[in-house]
Amino acid sequence: MIPTTGLTPPYLLRVITSAPTTTLYSVSADLNATTTINITPLTDLIIRSWYKVKTVDIDAAFANPVPAANKPPSPDAVSLIHNLIKNMIQLWLDKNGVTSSDFNLISTPFTAASVSVPATGIDKVLEQAWINAGPGSIVLSDGTTTQNSTLSTYLSNLTASTTTVSVVTGSNVDSGNNDMTVVPTSPEEKSALESINALLSDLSNTINARGAALVESDLLTILDPGLLESGLNQAQVAARLVADHKGTTASLAVMTILQFDTTNVQARIRGGRNGPWYFKKIGSRWLISGNDRIALVTLTTQYSNNQQDPSKSGLKVSTRIEALPGVVSGVTITGGGIWNIPTTVPYSGLVSYPSHTIDMFQTGSGILPQAPPKDTPFTVTISTVASGTIRYELLSNAYTTEPIIFTNITGTTLAAANLDIPTTVTWTEPLTFPILSRTIRINIQTAVPQDICIISISATTSSSTITIPSTCNGNPTTLVGLGMYIRGVNMESTAAIWRFQ
């Protein structure tokens, strides 16, 4: 234990081991003067990455921390790098029972192995890892699964590239991704990040204080009055936030920053929806804003396992556009070496969700021999009824070739779907990437053309109870598409598909 009387965090710590001589660094994860600060190869990688982004030699900074450029990073900046590296090793934390979302590589205490006590938890992960902080490389292996990761810097961007290969049922499957965060280094950038985290803290406190009584008016003061989020305005986004968080306990914070200037920030956050959140500085205040799109426009690289027809299983790229009824008149897509000329995205129909109705357009690539590299650009062109033509550039997500399957479904008729009867479904889970979300999607069709109802159900384990309705918009169900969609922390996507008709 190191006494800290008279000292002000953040602290920069160093330990030098002998036989062989190794120098490891760490830094405060918060501003608590009596906090735990672990010193491990992973904390060393975190703080070395900070100084590498700033092009400052960490040994020189430790020897003379007085110059502004040499000072340790703020907890907000440390958190961004910590989250990126934690994402890199999350699969291995999961494998070794470290599943708490609050676990921190720097500040969560752990017991190191000894002659009589075997390594467990994060200590076991460190035992399975070979870390070289100089080039920023991590290799993890348990004899069956091997992961290779590299952390690289470019200007203020810190990028983690990861490939994981595992032997599953006698064959190799793999997943690959590039995760990135912008690391704020200037005083203006640091102030912006602190302000956004303060905004998210206020939102969390409001959600927690209001509980089941949370209403839209509680949130309007923190939302940009002129926001446009995938076709939704301020009031509609407030309603969606209420639907997502009413009666829950929230702890929202910036996880990684995707784009950053001093007036606009695009970030992923902890505790919210999977996709990026947008923030805008209006006057002197930071507010939650939108993506300025007139529709929900998605592009997904996914391994889709059609259990009834293996010839339709494999990697696919698909796009889906959802707009308020009557806004969009047509859609095309190009890019990725898949759609080399503008290709029409067909209209699927007027789709009814439990809370609203939308016009849906969607198409897919068919089975691909390999996934497009992450961040491959695609262009979606939308013809609107009232605003002319709008183009959006979408970037492909990380990939996986690992299939999942439903394990307790056998029938293919509507009778086997147990309409209107609560039924438990189970599925296998991926081994090559850590899970961010599990979503069951029930797609219901009737004999009426383009009559579609969709129900989405979130799951937290490898089983869930569902009820498939016997009607859609008052018409008898004639076909049910059941999908289990699992996303990884870096947006890898794998799905199991089953149809009843």
C-alpha positions, -999 to 999 in steps of 0.1 A, spaced: 0 0 0 13 34 -10 4 64 13 -12 93 -6 -14 120 21 -8 154 5 -10 140 -30 -37 149 -57 -48 123 -82 -45 112 -110 -14 93 -101 12 77 -124 28 46 -109 57 25 -120 71 -9 -108 104 -24 -120 108 -62 -116 140 -82 -117 150 -114 -134 141 -105 -161 140 -67 -157 106 -54 -166 91 -19 -163 53 -17 -159 32 14 -155 -3 22 -143 -25 53 -136 -55 63 -116 -89 52 -130 -107 79 -110 -100 109 -87 -104 90 -55 -72 96 -34 -74 61 -18 -84 42 -49 -70 8 -59 -45 10 -88 -35 -24 -102 -1 -26 -120 -2 -53 -147 8 -57 -183 -27 -46 -192 -26 -14 -172 9 -8 -187 -6 -11 -222 -34 14 -213 -11 42 -200 16 36 -226 -11 40 -253 -21 74 -238 14 87 -240 19 72 -275 -12 91 -288 4 123 -273 39 113 -288 54 117 -254 80 92 -239 64 77 -208 98 72 -191 105 110 -195 70 118 -183 74 98 -152 108 114 -145 94 149 -150 56 151 -148 54 189 -144 51 200 -181 15 199 -192 22 174 -220 37 149 -194 9 150 -169 -12 118 -165 -45 116 -183 -79 125 -167 -101 96 -156 -124 103 -186 -96 98 -211 -83 68 -192 -118 53 -194 -118 55 -232 -85 36 -236 -95 12 -208 -128 3 -226 -111 -3 -259 -86 -27 -243 -112 -43 -221 -133 -50 -253 -102 -66 -268 -100 -92 -240 -137 -94 -231 -141 -129 -246 -114 -141 -222 -129 -123 -192 -161 -141 -200 -144 -174 -203 -128 -169 -168 -160 -158 -150 -153 -120 -150 -188 -110 -162 -195 -79 -141 -200 -48 -163 -184 -27 -136 -151 -47 -137 -122 -23 -142 -88 -35 -153 -71 -8 -132 -93 -3 -101 -110 -36 -94 -89 -55 -68 -80 -92 -75 -60 -119 -58 -29 -131 -76 -21 -168 -79 3 -184 -55 18 -218 -50 -13 -230 -32 -39 -208 -50 -44 -213 -87 -50 -184 -111 -86 -174 -116 -105 -145 -131 -84 -116 -145 -53 -133 -131 -60 -163 -153 -65 -140 -183 -31 -125 -176 -16 -160 -174 -31 -168 -209 -18 -136 -224 14 -126 -241 15 -88 -241 41 -66 -258 32 -30 -250 59 -16 -274 41 -26 -306 8 -29 -287 3 -66 -294 -17 -91 -273 -19 -129 -280 -43 -150 -259 -48 -187 -261 -63 -216 -241 -52 -243 -265 -85 -244 -284 -91 -207 -291 -64 -182 -301 -68 -145 -304 -43 -121 -319 -48 -83 -313 -28 -52 -322 -33 -17 -308 -22 10 -332 -22 48 -331 -28 74 -358 -30 110 -349 -55 110 -320 -71 77 -330 -64 45 -312 -74 14 -331 -76 -23 -319 -75 -50 -346 -85 -84 -334 -88 -119 -351 -100 -149 -331 -99 -185 -344 -115 -214 -325 -120 -251 -332 -157 -258 -332 -171 -293 -340 -138 -302 -357 -135 -272 -379 -121 -237 -376 -143 -206 -373 -131 -171 -369 -142 -136 -361 -124 -103 -369 -129 -67 -361 -113 -32 -358 -125 -12 -329 -115 25 -325 -117 54 -302 -106 90 -306 -86 100 -275 -91 136 -265 -58 153 -257 -64 191 -259 -80 210 -231 -111 218 -253 -115 181 -261 -111 170 -225 -137 196 -214 -162 184 -241 -158 148 -229 -163 158 -193 -194 178 -202 -209 149 -222 -203 124 -194 -219 149 -170 -249 151 -193 -252 113 -194 -249 112 -156 -278 137 -153 -298 115 -176 -290 84 -155 -300 102 -123 -333 112 -139 -341 77 -151 -332 62 -117 -351 89 -97 -383 87 -118 -384 50 -122 -417 37 -135 -430 73 -135 -405 84 -162 -422 105 -189 -411 123 -221 -412 158 -204 -385 146 -180 -360 143 -209 -368 172 -232 -343 196 -216 -313 174 -225 -324 168 -261 -315 191 -290 -348 207 -300 -339 204 -337 -326 169 -336 -335 144 -364 -327 108 -354 -335 82 -382 -367 101 -390 -376 108 -354 -379 143 -339 -372 155 -303 -406 143 -289 -403 109 -306 -368 103 -294 -379 113 -259 -407 87 -262 -381 60 -274 -358 68 -245 -387 64 -221 -397 31 -237 -360 19 -234 -353 30 -198 -386 34 -179 -384 14 -147 -348 4 -152 -316 14 -134 -292 33 -157 -255 41 -155 -247 58 -188 -212 69 -198 -192 74 -230 -175 41 -239 -157 50 -271 -157 80 -294 -161 74 -331 -159 110 -343 -150 141 -324 -148 179 -328 -155 205 -302 -191 210 -313 -202 175 -325 -195 141 -311 -204 106 -323 -199 80 -296 -209 46 -283 -221 47 -247 -223 21 -219 -258 13 -208 -277 25 -239 -287 13 -273 -260 -6 -293 -257 20 -321 -238 54 -318 -252 83 -299 -249 119 -312 -241 149 -291 -242 186 -302 -230 217 -285 -257 244 -286 -245 276 -271 -226 266 -240 -245 233 -234 -240 198 -247 -272 181 -256 -282 147 -270 -288 151 -308 -294 129 -338 -278 115 -369 -297 139 -392 -311 110 -412 -347 109 -424 -349 71 -419 -333 43 -400 -306 30 -425 -286 -1 -415 -260 -22 -431 -250 -55 -416 -224 -82 -423 -238 -113 -407 -233 -150 -406 -268 -164 -412 -275 -200 -404 -306 -213 -422 -311 -245 -403 -337 -259 -428 -317 -251 -459 -279 -251 -454 -274 -239 -490 -287 -206 -478 -263 -204 -448 -232 -182 -448 -219 -147 -448 -242 -121 -461 -244 -83 -463 -279 -68 -460 -294 -34 -458 -326 -23 -442 -343 11 -444 -372 20 -421 -391 53 -425 -422 68 -413 -451 59 -437 -451 80 -468 -417 96 -464 -396 74 -488 -405 66 -524 -375 45 -534 -341 32 -524 -309 20 -541 -275 8 -529 -240 6 -543 -206 -4 -531 -185 -30 -514 -178 -48 -547 -212 -64 -542 -235 -38 -558 -213 -23 -585 -242 -3 -600 -271 14 -582 -293 -16 -573 -329 -12 -562 -337 -21 -526 -372 -36 -528 -401 -23 -507 -411 -50 -482 -443 -34 -470 -459 -15 -442 -445 -31 -411 -463 -30 -377 -442 -30 -346 -460 -31 -312 -454 6 -308 -454 21 -343 -458 14 -380 -431 20 -407 -424 16 -444 -396 -10 -448 -372 -15 -477 -346 -43 -475 -323 -65 -496 -293 -88 -492 -262 -99 -511 -267 -136 -511 -239 -159 -498 -204 -144 -500 -171 -163 -501 -157 -139 -476 -167 -108 -456 -159 -73 -469 -132 -57 -446 -146 -37 -418 -153 -1 -427 -158 -9 -464 -180 19 -477 -215 15 -492 -238 42 -505 -276 42 -499 -296 66 -520 -330 75 -508 -357 92 -529 -381 110 -507 -416 122 -514 -410 158 -504 -372 164 -500 -356 151 -532 -327 126 -532 -305 120 -501 -274 99 -500 -259 82 -469 -225 64 -467 -225 33 -445 -195 13 -433 -195 -24 -430 -192 -39 -395 -169 -66 -380 -175 -102 -392 -178 -137 -378 -180 -171 -395 -193 -188 -364 -228 -202 -367 -253 -206 -339 -284 -229 -339 -317 -233 -323 -314 -265 -302 -350 -274 -293 -370 -266 -325 -379 -295 -349 -412 -288 -366 -418 -266 -396 -456 -263 -397 -477 -235 -381 -489 -261 -356 -452 -266 -345 -450 -228 -338 -474 -232 -309 -493 -200 -319 -506 -180 -289 -489 -205 -265 -458 -194 -244 -429 -216 -256 -393 -217 -245 -366 -217 -272 -329 -224 -267 -298 -218 -288 -261 -222 -288 -238 -192 -283 -206 -181 -300 -171 -189 -288 -150 -165 -308 -164 -131 -296 -179 -116 -265 -217 -111 -266 -231 -76 -265 -268 -84 -272 -292 -112 -280 -324 -104 -298 -352 -128 -309 -370 -114 -339 -404 -128 -348 -415 -119 -384 -452 -127 -390 -469 -126 -424 -505 -132 -435 -523 -140 -468 -526 -103 -473 -497 -90 -495 -471 -69 -476 -489 -74 -443 -461 -78 -418 -458 -77 -380 -425 -78 -362 -419 -85 -326 -384 -81 -310 -375 -97 -277 -342 -91 -258 -326 -121 -241 -299 -123 -214 -292 -160 -215 -292 -188 -240 -330 -194 -237 -361 -173 -237 -399 -178 -236 -417 -164 -266 -454 -163 -277 -460 -162 -314 -494 -145 -321 -520 -162 -344 -529 -129 -361 -512 -99 -376 -532 -67 -380 -563 -88 -374 -555 -113 -402 -546 -150 -396 -509 -158 -394 -497 -178 -424 -459 -177 -421 -435 -171 -392 -398 -163 -395 -380 -169 -363 -345 -154 -359 -320 -154 -330 -295 -125 -336 -264 -122 -315 -241 -92 -317 -206 -89 -303 -191 -59 -285 -176 -48 -319 -208 -54 -338 -200 -89 -351 -233 -105 -360 -245 -142 -362 -280 -155 -366 -300 -187 -365 -331 -187 -388 -362 -210 -386 -395 -208 -406 -429 -221 -398 -457 -222 -425 
